[in-house]
Amino acid sequence: MTPDERERMAILCERIAKEKNLTKFMELVEQLNDLLKHKEQRLRS
């Protein structure tokens, strides 16, 4: 995972923890899942 991706993940996790709007929460979780999927794909390669 690149430093930028790590930073993005930390920011997303912080925002997810604080988010009170369900729609926005789900959008943030989807973004985090995308980051994790990309990492998984790189690890499998």
C-alpha positions in Angstrom: 0.0 0.0 0.0 1.4 3.4 -1.0 1.8 6.2 1.6 -1.0 8.0 -0.2 -3.3 5.0 0.1 -2.4 4.6 3.8 -3.2 8.2 4.4 -6.5 7.9 2.5 -7.4 4.8 4.5 -6.7 6.6 7.8 -8.8 9.6 6.8 -11.7 7.4 5.6 -11.6 5.4 8.9 -11.7 8.6 10.9 -14.6 10.0 8.9 -16.5 6.7 9.0 -16.2 6.6 12.8 -17.7 10.1 13.1 -20.3 10.0 10.3 -23.9 10.2 11.5 -25.6 10.3 8.1 -26.3 6.8 6.9 -26.0 7.6 3.2 -22.7 9.3 3.6 -21.5 6.6 6.0 -22.2 3.9 3.3 -20.4 6.0 0.6 -17.3 6.2 2.8 -17.4 2.5 3.6 -17.6 1.7 -0.1 -14.6 3.9 -0.7 -12.7 2.0 2.0 -13.7 -1.3 0.5 -12.4 -0.2 -2.8 -9.0 0.6 -1.3 -8.9 -2.8 0.4 -9.9 -4.6 -2.8 -7.0 -2.9 -4.6 -4.6 -4.0 -1.9 -5.9 -7.5 -2.0 -5.5 -7.6 -5.8 -1.9 -6.4 -5.5 -1.1 -9.0 -2.8 -2.6 -11.8 -5.0 -0.4 -10.8 -7.9 
